[in-house]
Amino acid sequence: MSAILWQMVQTLLVVALAPLLTGYVRFVKARLNGRRGPSPLQPYRDLYRLVQKEAVVAHSASWIFRAAPYVTFASVWLAACIVPTFTTNMALAPAADLIALVALLALSRFWTALAGMDVGTSFGGLGASREMLIASLAEPAMLMVTFSLSLVSGTTAPAQVIAFVLAGNVGIEVSLGLALAAMVMVAIAENGRIPIDNPSTHLELTMVHEAMVLEYSGRHLAMVEAAAMVRLTLFMALIGALFFPWGIAQPGAGGAGIGIGMASFLVKTLALATALALFETTIAKMRVFRYADFLGGALLLGLLATIFLYVSEAV
């Protein structure tokens, strides 16, 4: 019963915290740029405003365009639910798998790109083409990180990887440092952050994600924006859980352990959000033809991490 309870808490937590995390990143970036900036609670108001508006759909749109926001949000939400945040004692922990996580994220990306092309606008096709370019390099890099973690812990289940690390079976590993760098680069690309994409611009020469959702409005746009916020929370929780799992409560932990796990999750998430805002403030947006160099570097780091683990085990 406790596993079901904590699973329900996490299911609601990732959705409730996602707008606040996005608003906090925007707030910190504004302050670093010398501006007052919007309140961290502004994304909640934006989502509420969009839900109240009527969804305007183009005449040329099919059922795919209408269904894509809901499929995208559901797949990202499910992916966020299988990543341990404050405890590994969850109902979905036995079924959770990092490869399934990559598949769920790929499903959300596929439907978003499909919806971008469905209406037939030039912007939608442009954004979908760029999104598939990013996916062709980001997904293999994330899979290489998954293989590196599985070589260390012997499993691809996030809860078991966390338990393996917390048991003291992992020391200072160069390969894990390379895998962490690759995961951070993949997270930047998956969430459309600078230098890959700028979520606050609508310039047709540079936008990727925004180009695919320009035709959405009302509740459909609210679902798309909520999915992007949950995806950002997902990757921050994933990085914190796999590479900095200290503080996460294990099965059998009492109320104090759950409280420590919740506090550690919030601290790690806010620290990563602050680092993201600082990084985006100090770096410029790269040109489109440089995407392959950036994500190719992530793929190379993941591959090196796997090779180093094979070599170390052979020795």
N, C-alpha and C positions, 0 to 999 in steps of 0.2 A: 504493500500500500504506500509506503514511503517513496518508493521509486516512481510510482504513478503521480504522487503529489508533487515531487520535485520536477518531474517532467512537465507537468502542467504549469508550474511556476516559471520554468525556463521558457516554455512556449509563449507565455504572456510577457516575460521579461524582455526578450529580444525584440519584440514588436514595440513595447512601450518605451524602451531605451533608445531605439534607433533614431527617431527624430531629434531627441535631445543630443545625441552624439554628433549628428550632422550639424545641428545648430551650434554646438560648442566649437566644432572645427571652423565654421564660418566666423564665429565671434572672435576666436583667437587670431585668425588671419586678419580680420579687420583691425584689431588692436595692434598687431605687429606692423601693419601698414599705416598706423597713425590715425585710423578712423574709429569712430565710436562703435559702429557696427550694429547689426540687429541683435535682439535678445536671443539667447540660446533656445528659448521656447518658441521662436517664430515658426519653425517647421510644423509644429502642432497646429498653429493657426492656419498655415497655408494648406495643410491637408484637410482641415475642417472646412475651409472655404471652397476647396475644389470638390469635396464630396457633395456640397449643397448645390453646385452648379449642374446644369444639364449637359450631358455628353453629346457633342455634335459629331456625327459620323458622316464621312463623305459617301456620296452615292455609289462610287466605284468600290467601296470597301466590302469585303466578304465577311463571313462569320469568323474567319481567322483574326481579322483586325479587332473584333469585339472580344474574342476569347483570349487573345494574347496577354493582356494585362493581368488577368486572373491566373492564368497558367504560370506566368512569370513570377508573380508574387507567391503563389503556392509552392513552387519548386524552390525558390530562395528561402522561404520561411521553413520548409521542411529541412533544407540543408542546414539552416541555423539551429534547428531543434536537435540535430544529432551531434552537434559540437558541444562537448562539456564546457560549461562556463564556471559555475561555482561548485559543482559536485559531479562525480561520475556515477552516482547512484540514481540512474534515470531509466525509465522503462524502455527507451529506444537505444540504450547503450549496447546491448548485445547485438543488435542489428546494424549499428552504425559502422560505417566503413569509409575510409578516405577516398577510395576509388568511386564509391557511390556518390560521395560529395562532389567530386569532379563531374560526374555524370549529371547530377542535378543542376549544377551551375551551367553546364553545357546546354541542358534542356531550356533553361530560362533564356540563355543567349540566342538559341536557335529560334524560339518563338518571337523574341523581340526583333530579330533581323527579318523574320518572315513577315511580321506585321509592318515593318518599315517598307518592304517591297510590295505589300499587298495593295496599297492605295495607288501605286504607280507614279508617285512623285519622284523627281530627280534627287531630292534631298534624302528620301528614304532609301533609295538604291545606293547612294553614295555612302551613307552611314552604315548600311548593312555590309557593303563591300569592305569597308575599313574594319568593321567589327569582326568579320571572318578572318581578315588578315591578322588581327591581334589574337584571335582565338587559336589560329593555326600554330602559334608559337607559345602562347601562354599555357594552354592545356598540356602540351608535352613537358613543359618546364615544371608544372605542378605535379604531374605524374612522376617525374624524376625525383622531386622532393619526397613524394609518397614512398617511392622505392627505397630512398635513403633511410627514411624513418623505419620502414619495415625491416631493412637489413639490421638496424641497430636493435630494435625491440622484438623482431620476429612476428609482427602482426601489423595489420593496417587498421585496426580498430582504435579510434582515438582514446577511449577509456583505458584500454590496455597499454597503449603507448605512455599515457600519463602515469599509470601505476608503475610501469617499468622504470621510468625516470625518477619518480618519487621514492622508489625503493633503493636508490643510490647505485643503480647498475650502470650509470652513464657518467663519465667524467668530462673533462674538457676535450672535446672532439673538434678537430678542424673541419671535418666533413659536415658536422651539424651547423657550424658557422657558415659554411658555404650554402647549405640548404636553407638557412634562415635568410641569407641575403637574396637567394633566388625566390623564396616565398614572399618577401617584401616587394620585390620587383613585380611579381605576378599579381599581388594584391593591388598595387598601384594601377596596373593595366586593367585588371578586371573591374575595378571601380571607376575607371575613366578619370583618374586624377592627374594632375600635372606631374610629369612632363608629357604623358601620353595624350591626355584630353583635359579640357578645362570645363568643369561642370557649370560654370557661371557665364559662359559665353554662347552666343548663337551665330558666330561667324562661320559662314558656310565653308570656308577654306580649311578650317581646323577642327570643327566639331565632329564627333563620332556618335556618341550615345544620343545627344540631343537631336541629331539629324533624323534618327529613326523614330522619334516620338513627337515630332513637330505637329503631326495631325491629331494628336490626342488632346482631349479636353475633359473637364468635369471629373466624374468619378473614375473614368478610365485613366486619366492622367494622375489622379491621386494614387491609384494602385501601382502605376509605373514608378512614381516618385517614392512611394513607400517601399517598393521592392529594392530600389537603389539604396535607400537608407538601411534596410535590413542587411543587404549585401555588405555594406561597409562594416556594420557591427559584426557580421559573421566572420569576416577576415581578421578583424582585430581580436575577436574571441579565439579564432583558430591559432593565430600566432601566439597569443598569450598562453593557450592551453598546451600546445605541442612543444614550444621552446622555453616557456617560463611557467611551468605548471605548479610552482610552489604556492601553496595556499588552497588549492582545490581540495575539497572534502572527498574522502574516500568512503565506500560503503561501510556502514556501521558508525560513522561519525555522528555525534550528537548535535544538539542545537548550537553549541559553541563552535563546532567545526563548520557547520553550515554558515554561521555568521561570519567566520573568518574567510570562508570561501567566497561569500558574497562581497565582502569588503575588498578582498584581493582582486576579484574580477573587476570591480569598479575602478580600483586604483590602476590596474594594468591597462584597462580600456582608456581611461582619461590620459594616462601617460602616452599611449600610442597615438591618441587623437591630437595631443599637443605636439608630438614629434611630427605628425603628418602636416599640421598647420605650419610648423616652422620650416619643414622641408619645402612645401609648396610656395612659401614666401621667398625663399632664397634661391629658387631655381626657375628657369624660363621654360615655356612650352617648346617642345622640339617639333621639327617638321615631320610630315607624315612619312617620308621615305626613310626617316631615322628610326621608325618603330621597330623594324627588323633588327637593327643593331642593339637596341635596348633589350628586347625580349630574347634575342639570340644570346645575349650575355646571361640572362636568367637561365636559359636552357643549358648553357655551357656550365654555369655554376652548379646546377642540379646534377648534370652528368659527371662533373668532377667529384662532387660529393659521393655519388654512387661508386665511382671508380676507386676513390680513396678507401672506402669501406671494404670493397672487395680485396684490395691490396693489403690492407691491414689485417683482414681475416686470414688471408693466405699466409701472411708472415707469422 
